[in-house]
Amino acid sequence: MDSIDANRQLLRMNMVEGTTYDDYTSRMKDINNYVKDTQNKIGELEKALKKSKGNVNAYAATIKKLRADLEERNKEIATLQANVEELKSTNQNLITSTVINWSYSDRKVRLKLPVRISYHDDPEIALQVLLGAVEGNRRVLTDPAPVTRLMQFSDHGMDLELRFWIADPQNGVNNVRSDVNRRIWRLFRDRGITIPVTQHEVRMLGSGAPS
């Protein structure tokens, strides 16, 4: 268990945001190694569980915890694989000919800012407003140009995404995110566009309520 916990902590430290093909593939390799190691540990625990006459509950709880952790890691792998495929799609020559990977060769980094709007708002207007949120920002590149996408219709609103590139990630990434997000908030407020808040209805039943 100590070795698994150590590997888990190492993964958490290494799971910083990266946008290059090598970033994603390296991260997937690390997680895959962690998954294999944990699966081996589970196998050892299951063998010990069969032989053990005591501590059965402790072994069972540990195995359950490890299996849950593996499920989360598998989800991360699926997400990373999707990002790798998107990088391949962006760089059409990545497999067949010359590699043109902006994020690797000349340090350009693409950022994605998700935002949700209510179904009372016009998504076409909201998409244009999102583009306006990066206009005039000296760190946001105009080539490649920023783009916006309507990603999905969720239970609580429409999920949009603003995508743009910067050329100086060494000067910070989250500060650019913060600047653009703050401007999105101001522009949405000025245009009356709503960022919905998930609400839950709670019903209190009295002791005399029918069963």
Secondary structure, 3 states (H helix, E strand, C coil): CHHHHHHHHHHHHHCCCCCCHHHHHHHHHHHHHHHHHHHHHHHHHHHHHHHCCCCHHHHHHHHHHHHHHHHHHHHHHHHHHHHHHHHHHHCCHHHHCCCCCHHHHCCCEEEEEEEEECCCCCHHHHHHHHHHCCCCCCCECCCCCCEEEEEEEECCEEEEEEEEEECCHHHCCHHHHHHHHHHHHHHHHHHCCCCCCCCCCCCCCCCCCCC
